[in-house]
Amino acid sequence: MRNAAGTRVRCSRGRGWVTVEGDPADYWISAGDEMQVRSPGRVVIEAYPGGELQVTLPTGRCGRQAV
């Protein structure tokens, strides 16, 4: 996903992985965890087998995104 600043990622089941362009850290989230992307760069979001993630775009942003 491009221009991801303000995007929220919530894990409702299992585990997920989030990596953000320009951020040296990778983020592992588990059921009940939520994070907000702060960088305007690209982001890769992946649910692991059995995992479920919800991605919420910032208010005012809609349309097609490469996910």
Summary of the structure (lengths in Angstrom):
residues: 67
radius of gyration: 11.3
end to end distance: 5.5
largest distance: 31.4
contacts: 168
relative contact order: 0.39
helix: 0%
strand: 45%
